[in-house]
Amino acid sequence: MALKKYLLFFLYIVTVAYVAFIAFSLHRLGDTTDLLYQYPFIVSREATEMRTRLGEISRTLPLYVGRPGVRHEEVYAFLREQEQYQDAALARLRGKFRGRESEINALTDKLAELRKMRRDFIADNVANDDLSEVEKSYSKQVLPEFRDVDALLEEISAGADARALDLVEEMNGIRRTSVVLTLLVGVIILLLIMYTHRLERSRIAEVVYRERLFRLLGENIDEVFLIAGADGSLEYVSFNSGRILGIDAGKLHEDPRRFTALFDAPVAEWLRELVLRQHGRHPSERDVTLYPGDGSAPPETRLPSGGRFFKVRVYPIWVGGVFQRTIMVLNDQTDAIRSQQALNDALQNARTANSAKSNFLSHMSHEIRTPMNAIIGMTTIALSHMSNPGRVEDCLGKIALSSRHLLGLINDILDMAKIEEGKLNINREPFDLKDSLQSLATLVMPQIEERGLNFDILVHSEGIENLEGDALRLNQILLNLLSNSIKFTPRGGSVVLEVRQVMARHNNVRLEFRIRDTGIGMSREALERLYRPFEQASASTAAKFGGTGLGMAITQNLITLLGGTIQVESEEGKGTTFTVELPFKLEENGEPLECDGELGPLRILVVDDDQGTCEHADLLLDKMGMSVRWTLNGRDALQLLHEAHDGGQDFDICVIDWKMPDMDGKELARRIRLEIGASNIILILASAYDYSVIEEEARAVGVDAFIPKPFFASSLYNTLCTVTRRAARANQARAAAAVAAEVAGNTEETAAHAGPDALDAPAAPVADAPAGKTKGDLGRFDFSGCRVLLAEDNEFNQEIACEFLDMVGATVDVAANGREALEKFTASAPGTYACVLMDVQMPEMDGHAATRAIRALEREDARAVPIIAMTANAFDEDVTAALAAGMDGHLAKPPDVQTMYRLMDEKIHGGRDEQAHAAETGAGPEA
């Protein structure tokens, strides 16, 4: 390479010297040509012409002088003319002559002598008639002078010619030298070109050899080399790009954007900044995950997610202080990282395996001994106070509480064991999301009420009611997260569950469940340990709030098994947000919405302090053909109701949220009844809370019905059908009572007895007896004449249920399983059974199947008879699927006797027995 450089330099020097010589030679030729023309040529020409003129004069002068009758004036005039020409020619000759000065001076002197001799000759021979005498005198006196002048002119002319020949010879020398030098330079250039071509062929052969080595290298290493110009175009891509990156080098040359498209957005932007805009002096590197472009990478080298680990190094190239290009090197480190990860995992597993036993035993010893000590201690205390029923009752209550805690701990341990062993089964069955969320609200409501928290469930998407998936595990996940939020949220705080659809494709949907709380939050260190078994934020947290630390570990594993993701955002003192995404399938054949009679267009007002809930209800009701208005507070709602009433266009239905700031739902309902006075406006109270807690107060202020939140199309539609149907019956009853009173003459008394029926609330757990009444006060419930069908496979549970029902006068028929219950109901006369209490888990036929079979019977009472589910496990799928199977409500086992009586009374009598009892005792609220 250095030799080629020197040869090129030498070629430049020779070329420059040759051009300079040619220019100089041409300049000299020009000067010589000009000199030849200006001096020797002109001198020779003038001298020759003067000789010619003088020769003519020398021949004609004797004849002219010897002519008869010639005068002196004529001859002298002729001579003057010739002398003037000679003087002019002599002047020109002197100006151009470059010879000896003496020669010109001699010529000048000889011309002067010639002129003098001619004048003397003319003076002596004019008018001489003897021509021979004249010629003889001329030859003697003048002709020698002519010859001398001619000789001098000849000598001058010869000298000029000689000098002209010298100049011509000089020009020939320059020409010959130029030709020789041109040939020499041409030969040198030709030789240099031939030698350079030979070097170029050697260089090309070396490049080809190196390219072959690069190709061989690229085919056997896992590093890709790329060179990008200052404009971002790829000048070079190593041959192994197709094998490693999944895109051939040619395609990358055609479109460099394919290269950056392999990376995620931050890495792609980082590369563009380095290549196009950032001209740093130092190399940069970054560990990235690359996703093969066309899947051409060997399967054995791909990560499970499709990505591979690379280290990207970027080298900026500067030449003379100017940024030129960028070299990028991609080093595939997938295998190395896998190996390192495997080694690290093995080392970590080895380190933790030794402490796992002791940690597990330590946690379990503490967690199991705590409730066991309580059970043993309370049992001992109860045995020692058998004569004190109050003390025994207190001990038994604490024993039951500790037993449930111990059962929950054992269930968590068993679930964790199943997950770790891979034996936990995931079910894919149809379920109703509405029922799941409502049962979830029922389960967490006691904790919410106990801690004095605000709770709400918000659904922001429609059409996600009938799903296919594992409802039991979904319930478990959400219950774990909600319980966690409730436990760590102080009194007066809030817990919100939001549900929205984030993806829909064909019949597959992905739902997002977001649980927000205003609790104590978590530190960054606590977040890192969040999903570790038996881990809690700190020892003080565990001591204050309790718990095993298994809940979040189980939750994360369940979400992973279901194909979902979980994220957590938390800040100490400001609360925590869990975001869970889970995939489901949409059930195409959901239960159709049915309503007795036509549900005409209704004017509905929705009042809720959450705008998303209002907009969602507006969307659902609008699709049903309803005219909907909504507002975010009670004061605006009252204003709208007043304006509608004053305009003679009262709203038909008002859906009111229970928990609202400034004015809650009960207060708003009271003021509507007081201020608007429109008895035909149906007031529906909406809440995620248990309606039984506020049922009596709500009815006292004029609430007609209850609808659980969140809103679903089916629950809204069914509630509207129920309230409009009952309102129609009430109107008919009032009209009939008025007619009867008019006929009997006692309209006022009859109308009082024929008041509107109380509107039912949907099936929901009911609170304990009102203040002032004990749980043993059962006189208000009377089921005399009611025959109840009890489906229960456990004899002990049969005995308890029969005892409870017998206490209120009910007659009980017992079936040991679902099939026997179906047979007893089928064999009975229509209207025999006032109610069916259906256990969920039974042999031969479970409660769901038995309920569906009863509802399918071709008889009127099969569709109308109340069927109440009884379930022993809050996590059981029977809780979430009870309503979907056709049941009217559910009871938790072991059942609370007051709750069972009230739910039966509500379903059998519409709650009228309790109302009648309250009216008789004066304990009920004022109408």
Residue pairs with C-beta under 8 A, 6 or more apart in sequence:
1 203
3 199
4 196
4 199
7 192
7 195
7 196
7 199
8 196
10 192
11 188
11 189
11 192
14 185
14 188
14 189
15 185
15 189
18 181
18 182
18 185
21 178
21 181
22 178
22 182
25 174
25 177
25 178
28 174
29 171
29 174
29 175
32 167
32 170
32 171
32 174
33 171
35 167
36 164
36 167
36 168
36 171
38 96
39 96
39 97
39 98
39 160
39 163
40 98
40 160
40 161
40 163
40 164
40 167
41 160
41 164
42 92
42 96
43 93
43 96
43 97
43 98
43 99
43 156
43 157
43 160
44 157
44 160
44 161
44 164
46 89
46 92
46 93
46 96
47 93
47 153
47 154
47 156
47 157
47 160
48 153
48 157
49 89
50 86
50 89
50 90
50 93
50 153
51 150
51 153
51 154
51 157
53 82
53 85
53 86
53 89
54 86
54 146
54 149
54 150
54 153
55 146
55 150
57 82
57 146
58 142
58 143
58 146
61 118
61 121
61 138
61 142
62 131
62 134
62 135
62 138
63 131
64 70
64 75
64 78
65 75
65 121
65 122
65 125
65 126
65 128
65 134
65 138
66 125
66 128
66 129
66 130
66 131
66 134
66 135
68 129
70 126
70 127
71 126
72 122
72 123
72 126
75 122
75 126
76 119
76 122
79 115
79 118
79 119
79 122
83 115
86 111
90 107
90 108
90 111
93 104
93 107
93 156
94 104
97 103
97 104
97 156
97 160
98 163
99 156
99 159
99 160
99 163
103 152
103 155
103 156
103 159
104 156
106 152
107 149
107 152
107 153
107 156
110 145
110 148
110 149
110 152
111 149
113 145
113 148
114 142
114 145
114 146
114 148
114 149
117 141
117 142
117 145
118 142
118 145
120 141
121 137
121 138
121 141
121 142
124 137
125 133
125 134
125 137
125 138
128 134
214 238
214 239
215 239
218 224
218 225
218 238
218 239
218 240
219 239
219 240
219 243
221 240
222 240
222 244
222 331
222 332
223 238
223 240
223 329
223 330
223 331
223 332
224 237
224 238
224 240
224 241
224 244
224 245
224 329
224 330
224 332
225 236
225 237
225 238
225 327
225 328
225 329
226 234
226 236
226 237
226 238
226 241
226 252
226 259
226 327
226 328
226 329
226 330
227 234
227 235
227 236
227 325
227 326
227 327
227 328
228 234
228 235
228 256
228 275
228 325
228 326
228 328
229 235
229 325
230 276
230 323
230 324
230 325
231 276
232 256
232 272
232 275
232 276
233 256
234 252
234 253
234 256
234 259
235 325
237 249
237 252
237 253
238 249
239 249
241 247
241 248
241 249
241 252
242 248
242 249
242 296
243 296
243 297
243 298
244 297
244 330
244 332
245 252
245 259
245 262
245 290
245 292
245 293
245 297
245 330
246 262
246 292
246 293
246 294
246 295
246 296
246 297
247 258
247 259
247 262
247 293
247 294
247 296
251 258
252 258
252 259
258 293
260 268
260 271
260 272
261 268
261 293
262 290
262 291
262 292
262 293
263 271
263 288
263 290
263 291
264 288
264 289
267 286
267 288
267 312
270 286
271 312
271 314
271 328
274 280
274 284
274 314
274 316
274 326
275 314
275 326
275 328
279 316
279 318
279 323
280 316
281 316
281 318
282 316
283 313
283 314
283 315
283 316
284 313
284 314
285 311
285 312
285 313
285 314
286 311
286 312
287 309
287 310
287 311
287 312
287 333
288 309
288 310
288 311
288 312
289 303
289 307
289 308
289 309
289 310
290 307
290 308
290 309
290 310
290 330
291 306
291 307
291 308
292 302
292 306
292 308
297 308
301 308
301 332
301 334
301 335
302 308
303 309
303 334
308 332
308 334
309 332
309 333
309 334
309 337
310 330
310 331
310 332
310 333
310 334
311 330
311 331
311 333
312 328
312 329
312 330
312 331
313 328
313 329
313 331
314 326
314 327
314 328
315 326
315 327
315 328
315 329
316 323
316 326
317 323
317 324
317 325
317 326
317 327
318 324
359 534
360 534
363 534
363 548
363 549
364 413
367 409
367 548
368 406
368 409
370 405
371 402
371 403
371 405
371 406
371 409
372 402
372 406
374 398
374 399
374 401
374 402
375 399
375 402
375 403
375 406
378 395
378 396
378 398
378 399
378 402
379 395
379 399
381 391
381 395
382 391
382 392
382 395
382 396
382 399
385 391
385 392
385 395
386 392
409 548
412 548
412 550
412 551
412 554
413 550
415 424
415 550
415 554
416 533
416 550
416 553
416 554
416 557
418 424
419 554
419 557
419 558
419 561
424 557
424 558
424 561
426 470
426 473
426 561
426 562
427 470
427 472
427 473
427 877
428 468
428 469
428 470
428 585
429 468
429 469
429 470
429 471
429 877
430 466
430 467
430 468
430 587
430 884
431 467
431 468
431 469
431 471
431 877
431 880
431 881
431 884
432 465
432 466
432 467
432 880
432 881
432 883
432 884
433 464
433 465
433 466
433 467
433 499
433 712
434 465
434 710
434 712
434 714
434 715
435 880
435 881
435 882
435 883
435 884
436 471
436 474
436 475
436 880
437 457
437 459
437 497
437 499
437 710
438 708
438 764
438 883
439 475
439 879
439 880
439 882
439 890
440 457
440 475
440 478
440 479
440 482
440 497
441 455
441 457
441 688
441 689
441 690
441 708
441 709
442 690
442 764
442 765
443 479
443 874
443 879
444 455
444 479
444 482
444 483
444 486
445 455
445 689
445 690
445 693
445 765
447 483
447 486
447 487
448 455
448 486
448 495
448 689
449 689
449 690
449 693
451 486
451 489
451 491
452 491
452 492
453 486
453 489
453 491
453 492
453 493
453 494
453 495
454 492
454 493
454 494
454 495
454 659
455 494
455 495
455 496
455 688
455 689
456 494
456 496
456 497
456 610
456 659
456 688
456 709
457 496
457 497
457 498
457 499
457 688
457 709
457 710
458 496
458 497
458 498
458 499
458 610
458 612
458 613
458 616
458 709
458 710
459 498
459 499
459 500
459 616
459 710
459 711
459 712
460 498
460 499
460 500
460 612
460 616
461 499
461 500
461 501
461 511
462 616
462 619
462 620
462 623
462 713
463 501
463 586
463 713
464 499
464 501
464 509
464 511
464 586
465 590
465 712
465 713
465 714
466 586
466 587
466 590
466 591
467 509
467 584
467 585
467 586
467 587
468 584
468 585
468 586
468 587
469 562
469 582
469 583
469 584
469 585
470 562
471 877
471 880
471 881
472 875
472 876
472 877
472 880
473 558
473 561
473 562
474 562
474 582
475 875
475 877
475 879
475 880
476 554
476 555
476 558
476 875
477 513
477 555
477 558
477 559
477 580
477 582
478 497
478 513
478 515
478 580
479 874
479 875
480 551
480 552
480 554
480 555
481 513
481 515
481 555
481 578
481 580
482 495
482 497
482 515
483 551
484 551
484 552
485 495
485 515
485 516
485 517
485 519
485 576
485 578
486 495
486 517
487 545
487 546
487 547
488 517
488 519
488 520
488 545
488 576
489 495
489 517
489 518
489 519
489 520
489 575
490 519
490 520
493 517
493 518
493 519
493 575
494 516
494 517
494 518
495 515
495 516
495 517
495 518
496 514
496 515
496 516
496 517
497 513
497 514
497 515
498 512
498 513
498 514
498 515
498 516
499 511
499 512
499 513
499 514
499 710
500 511
500 512
500 514
501 509
501 510
501 511
501 512
502 510
502 511
502 512
502 581
503 509
503 510
504 510
504 586
507 585
507 586
507 588
508 583
508 584
508 585
508 586
509 583
509 584
509 585
509 586
510 581
510 582
510 583
510 584
511 581
511 582
511 584
512 579
512 580
512 581
513 579
513 580
513 581
513 582
514 577
514 578
514 579
514 580
515 577
515 578
515 580
516 575
516 576
516 577
517 575
517 576
517 577
518 574
518 575
519 575
519 576
520 572
520 573
521 570
521 571
521 572
521 573
521 574
521 575
521 576
522 530
522 537
522 568
522 570
522 572
522 576
523 537
523 572
526 537
526 538
526 570
527 568
527 570
529 535
529 537
530 552
530 568
531 552
531 553
531 556
532 549
532 553
533 549
533 550
533 553
534 548
534 549
534 550
535 549
535 553
536 542
536 545
536 547
536 549
542 549
555 566
556 566
559 565
559 566
559 580
559 582
562 582
562 583
563 582
563 583
564 580
564 581
564 582
564 583
565 580
565 581
566 578
566 579
566 580
566 581
567 578
567 579
568 576
568 577
568 578
568 579
569 576
569 577
569 579
570 576
570 577
591 714
591 884
593 713
593 714
593 717
593 718
594 721
595 717
595 718
595 720
595 721
595 725
596 721
596 725
597 725
599 624
599 717
599 720
599 721
599 724
601 625
601 626
601 627
602 626
602 627
602 652
602 653
602 720
602 724
603 626
603 627
603 629
603 644
603 649
603 650
603 651
603 652
603 653
604 621
604 626
604 627
604 628
604 629
604 651
604 652
604 653
604 654
604 655
605 628
605 629
605 630
605 631
605 637
605 640
605 641
605 651
605 653
605 654
605 655
606 614
606 617
606 618
606 621
606 628
606 629
606 630
606 631
606 655
607 630
607 631
607 632
607 633
607 634
607 637
607 654
607 655
607 656
607 657
607 660
607 665
607 668
608 614
608 617
608 630
608 632
608 655
608 657
608 660
608 686
609 632
609 633
609 657
609 659
609 660
609 661
610 632
610 657
611 632
613 657
613 709
613 710
613 711
614 630
614 631
614 632
615 630
616 710
616 711
617 628
617 630
617 655
617 711
617 716
618 628
618 630
620 711
620 712
620 713
620 716
621 628
621 716
622 628
623 713
624 713
624 716
624 717
624 720
626 720
629 640
629 651
631 637
631 640
633 660
633 661
633 662
633 663
634 660
634 662
634 663
634 664
634 665
634 667
634 668
634 671
635 662
635 663
637 654
637 656
637 668
638 668
638 671
638 672
638 675
640 651
641 650
641 651
641 654
641 672
641 676
641 681
642 675
642 676
644 650
644 651
645 676
645 678
650 676
650 678
650 680
650 681
651 681
652 680
652 681
652 682
653 681
653 682
653 683
653 684
653 720
653 723
654 672
654 681
654 682
654 683
654 684
655 684
655 686
655 707
656 665
656 668
656 669
656 683
656 684
656 685
656 686
656 703
657 665
657 686
657 687
657 709
658 664
658 665
658 666
658 685
658 686
658 687
658 689
658 694
659 665
659 687
659 689
660 668
663 671
665 685
665 686
665 687
665 698
665 703
666 685
666 694
666 697
666 698
666 701
666 703
667 701
669 683
669 685
669 698
669 701
669 702
669 703
670 701
670 702
672 678
672 681
672 683
672 702
673 683
673 701
673 702
680 727
682 704
682 705
682 723
682 724
682 727
682 759
683 702
683 703
683 704
683 705
684 703
684 704
684 705
684 706
684 707
684 719
684 723
685 691
685 694
685 698
685 703
685 705
685 706
685 707
686 706
686 707
686 708
686 709
686 711
687 706
687 708
687 709
688 708
688 709
688 710
690 764
690 765
690 766
690 767
691 698
691 706
691 708
691 761
691 762
691 764
691 766
692 764
692 765
692 766
692 767
692 899
692 902
693 767
695 706
695 761
695 766
695 767
696 770
696 924
696 925
697 925
698 706
699 758
699 925
700 924
700 925
700 926
700 927
704 723
704 726
704 727
704 759
705 719
705 722
705 723
705 759
705 760
705 761
705 762
706 761
706 762
706 764
707 715
707 716
707 719
707 762
708 715
708 762
708 764
715 762
719 762
722 759
722 760
723 759
726 757
726 759
726 760
727 756
727 759
729 757
730 756
730 757
733 754
733 755
733 756
733 757
734 751
734 754
734 755
734 756
736 754
737 750
737 751
737 753
737 754
738 747
738 750
738 751
740 750
740 754
741 747
741 748
741 749
741 750
741 751
744 750
757 910
758 910
758 911
758 912
758 915
760 906
760 910
760 911
761 906
763 868
763 883
763 887
763 888
763 889
763 890
763 903
763 907
764 889
765 892
765 899
765 903
766 898
766 899
766 902
766 903
766 906
768 775
768 896
768 898
768 899
769 775
769 777
769 898
770 923
772 923
773 923
775 897
775 898
778 807
778 808
778 897
778 901
779 917
780 913
780 914
780 916
780 917
780 918
780 921
781 808
781 901
781 902
781 904
781 905
781 913
781 914
781 917
782 808
782 809
782 913
783 805
783 808
783 809
783 810
783 834
783 904
783 905
783 908
784 809
784 810
785 809
786 809
786 810
786 811
786 834
786 835
786 908
787 810
787 811
787 812
787 813
787 832
787 833
787 834
788 805
788 810
788 811
788 812
788 813
788 833
788 834
788 835
788 836
788 837
788 904
789 812
789 813
789 815
789 821
789 824
789 825
789 833
789 835
789 836
789 837
790 798
790 801
790 802
790 805
790 812
790 813
790 814
790 815
790 836
790 837
791 815
791 817
791 818
791 820
791 821
791 836
791 837
791 838
791 839
791 842
791 847
791 850
792 798
792 801
792 814
792 815
792 816
792 837
792 839
792 842
792 870
793 816
793 817
793 839
793 842
793 843
794 839
797 839
797 893
797 894
798 814
800 894
801 812
801 837
801 895
802 812
802 814
804 895
804 897
804 900
805 812
806 812
808 901
813 824
813 833
815 821
815 823
815 824
816 842
817 842
817 843
817 844
817 845
818 838
818 842
818 844
818 845
818 846
818 847
818 849
818 850
818 853
819 844
819 845
819 850
820 844
821 836
821 838
821 850
821 854
822 845
822 850
822 853
822 854
825 833
825 836
825 854
825 857
825 862
826 857
830 859
830 860
830 861
831 861
832 861
833 861
833 865
834 865
834 866
834 908
835 865
835 866
835 867
835 868
835 904
835 907
835 908
836 854
836 865
836 866
836 867
836 868
837 868
837 870
837 891
838 847
838 850
838 851
838 867
838 868
838 869
838 870
838 887
839 847
839 870
839 871
840 846
840 847
840 848
840 869
840 870
840 871
840 876
840 878
840 882
841 847
841 871
841 872
841 876
841 878
842 850
845 853
846 878
847 869
847 870
847 878
847 885
847 887
848 878
848 881
848 882
848 885
851 867
851 869
851 885
851 886
851 887
852 885
852 886
854 862
854 865
854 867
854 886
855 862
855 863
855 886
856 862
866 888
866 889
866 904
866 907
866 908
867 886
867 887
867 888
868 887
868 888
868 889
868 890
868 891
868 903
868 904
868 907
869 878
869 879
869 882
869 885
869 887
869 889
869 890
869 891
870 890
870 891
870 893
870 895
871 878
871 879
871 882
871 890
871 891
871 892
871 893
872 892
872 893
872 894
873 879
874 892
878 890
879 890
882 889
882 890
888 907
889 903
889 907
891 899
891 900
891 903
902 911
902 914
905 911
905 912
905 913
905 914
915 924
918 924
918 925
